[in-house]
Amino acid sequence: IRDAAGEVVRRLTGPTEVGFHRVAWDLRYPATQAIGTETSYVSPELRGYLAAPGTYTVEMARQTSGVTTPLAGPLEFSVERMTRGVLHTAEADAVVAFWKRTDDLQRRTTALTQAIAKLDERLGLLREALGRSRAAPDGLDAELGAIETRFADLRRRLEGTPEVAFVGKLEGASVGDRLDLARIGTQFSTYGPTPSHERAMDIAETELAGIEAGFVEFLEQSLPAFEDRLKAVGAPWVPGMGLD
């Protein structure tokens, strides 16, 4: 499916068995959540944001061993608004543009969430490897402790503190909280985005950029440097660690 500018909106896969088949487009862009993201009661399925009313084209092709052969199309069709609310609301293009922002932020936050889960496991393995090394219990233990503390802070800024949420105590809004406000407040209504939604997105985008920069430095510099020192004292190899 392509939009009026010729940009790809969605790739759909159809059956290849003999006979007639029908494949439906749900009028949505593809889901951008990181691979491995689990669904929840708020989002029981991974879905992208809705396409704006306008002109689109559909074409069909066959793909064999990565080689694409056009078969039919493009065929033009229109997506139209079914109803219009009584209250004044933003134009469809503006709403979709905001949804695009929330979708991009969701893609980035879910990527970090998946990376955090892997990194949490990796830090646990590094702690085990340090215990099986020939290092004296001083410098490297303190360095790993500082790394774990920094990791926990980055995680809290992105997701909040699970222990605090479990007992129902309030804390400062995380990036995830602000994203939920903007996303849920607009994707289930036709009357946004409101100034509150816009403000939440502005803050979330700014904070996420700082968190991403911290994780990049953490993964590309601080952690590899510690792992090199760990290898130097005869610690066992840990998944994710470079090979000699």
Secondary structure as UniProt FT lines:
FT   TURN            4..5
FT   TURN            35..36
FT   STRAND          54..64
FT   TURN            65..66
FT   STRAND          67..79
FT   HELIX           92..131
FT   HELIX           139..159
FT   HELIX           162..166
FT   TURN            167..168
FT   HELIX           175..187
FT   HELIX           195..217
FT   HELIX           218..222
FT   HELIX           223..232
FT   TURN            233..234
FT   TURN            239..240
//
